[in-house]
Amino acid sequence: MNVATEAVGHGTATIIPFAEPGRPGRDTRPLRLITCGSVDDGKSTLIGRLLWDTKAVKEDQAASLKREGSRQNDLGLPDFALLLDGLQAEREQGITIDVAYRYFATDRRSFIVADTPGHEQYTRNMATGASTADLAVLLIDARAGLLEQTRRHATIASLMGIRQFVLAVNKIDLVGYSQFRFDEISAAFREFAKSLGPVKVTAIPMSALKGENVVHSANENMAWYEGPTLVETLELAPARSAQAGGFRLPVQRVARPGESFRGYQGTVAGGSVKPGDTVTILPSGETANVRQIVTFDQIRNAAVAGDAITLVLDRQVDVARGDMIVSLESPPMTGRAFTAKLVALQPDGIEPGKRYWLKSGSRRQRVTVEPQSALDLSSGQWNPALQLPMNAIGSVRLDFEELAIFDTYHDNRSTGAFILIDPETHNTIAGGMISARLETDALSDDGDRVLLSLPADLAEELLASDLLAAYRDRIKVRKVSADEAKAVFSTEE
C-alpha cells in the first residue's frame, strides 16, 4: 500500500493512506477538477496529455495536432496545449486566457476538467473555474518552485471550498529527476497549506510533456517515487455532494400558464424535496406544503440538488422571483449584516463604504462593503486593511438595505456565494463567499446620525438625484415596514 496523501490543517499533519488501486466497480459521479498555478507551469500541456493518453482526443483532432509541425518541441511531440487553447490570442501568445472545459473518462470514472489561466490579470477566470470544482491540480515548475501566484491560486481554491489538492511538481525532468528538489517543494507547500484549513495534499513528481506519472508511471526515471499517478489519484478522489443539508430553491420564475396552475420554477440549490414536505418561503416567512413537483416532461416523486423543477404548493402564497423556498426544519440564515471573504477582480478594487449591487442566485440587493482585513500571500497572515486592490483576497463586512438570505459557503456553495456589481459600470468587481451572519440592529449605528422615514419610491429618487451625489457613500439605507419604522420613531421619542 502506497502512502502518498497528507492531510494538512491548523498546524497539524496526519498521513492518510491511499486505497489500493484496482478497486472493482465504476464511480458513476463525474469528478470536477481544475488545473491552476503560475504562468508557464504547464497546465494546458498537462490536460492535453491527459486527454491524449486516455484516448479522449478524436481522430481529426489528433491529425490536426500532428500537422502543427511548427509548434512541435525538441522531443518531436505535439504541442498538447493546443487541445485546450482555442482562442487565437492564446495560440499566438502561448498562454491561457479563458477557462476551457474538457471531458474525459477512464474505465473507472468520468471527469470534467477546467484549464484556468495563470496570469495575475486573469485571476477572475481562475476563480470562476474553481467555484464548481471538487479538486484542484496545482502545478509548480520544479525549477521555479513555489511562487506568489501559486499561493494565490491555492488560497482562492481553498476559499471556494476545495479541500483536495494534487501538488503536481511538473518539469521534473528539467532538474534531473531530483528527489531532493521534489521533497523541498512538497515540504514548502505543505507548510503553506497549514494556513488554508483542513486540506488533503497529494504530491506527485511528473513531466506533463513526456507523460510521466500522468496516466502511466515513470519507474524508470523516478524509481524513488512509490506513490500513485495523477489518474490513479483522480479516480479515488470523492466528489462533493450538494444533497446534504436543507432544501433550497431560489425562485427564478413564477409560472402561470392558466388560472388553475401556479408553479415556482428554479434549480434546486441544495438538499432534496418530495410531495408532502412542509416548506417556508423567505423572506416573507409563509409556510405551505409541497403538492407537486413538475419537470418539462413528467411529474416527479422527488427532486435533489441540480434538478430544474417547477414546485406547486398546496395553497396560494405570495412568492416572487428572488425569493427562496426552503425546508422548514433547516432554514438558511437571514439578516442584514454578514461577514464574507472575497476576491477583488477589477483595477479599482473595493471602495470602502460604496453601495454595490450584490447578486446571489436570482436575488439582487443593495449592499455596503467595509473591508476588514487582507491576506498576505507571502506569510499566510490576515492583516488589517481599509482597502482591497485588484486581485486582493480580503475579509469584509456586508451591510444590506433589505433582509438577506444566505447559507455559509462551507455549507452550501450555491446559496453561500455572490458577486458584487458596480451600479455605475455594471462590471463584476468581486466574487465572494459568506462566512457568518452578524448580530446587529438594522436601524442603529454608532455616532451622530439623522434618521429619516420616507416612502420607498421617494427615497430611491432622492438617492439617485444629484443633490446627494457627493454624500451617497456616507448614507446608509434600511428598508423596513411601516410598523417597524413607527416602532423605531416611538422609541426615539
Secondary structure, DSSP 8 states (H G I E B T S, - for coil): ----EEEEETTEEEEE----S--SS---S-EEEEEEESTTSSHHHHHHHHHHHTT-S-HHHHHHHHH-GGG--TTS---GGGGT--SHHHHHHT---S-EEEEEE-SS-EEEEEE---SGGGHHHHHHHHTT-SEEEEEEETTT-S-HHHHHHHHHHHHTT--EEEEEEE-GGGGTT-HHHHHHHHHHHHHHHGGG-SEEEEEEE-BTTTTBTTTB--TTT-TT--S--HHHHHHH-----S-SSS-EEE--EEEEEETTEEEEEEE--BSEE-TT-EEEEETTTEEEEEEEEE-SS-EES-EETT-EEEEEESS-----TT-EEEESSS--EEEEEEEEEEEE-STT-B-TT-EEEEEETTEEEEEEEEEEEEEETTTTEEEE-S-B-TT-EEEEEEEEEEEEEE--TTT-TTTTEEEEE-TTT--EEEEEEEEEE----TT--SS--------HHHHHHHHHSGGGGGGGGG-------HHHHHHHHHHH-
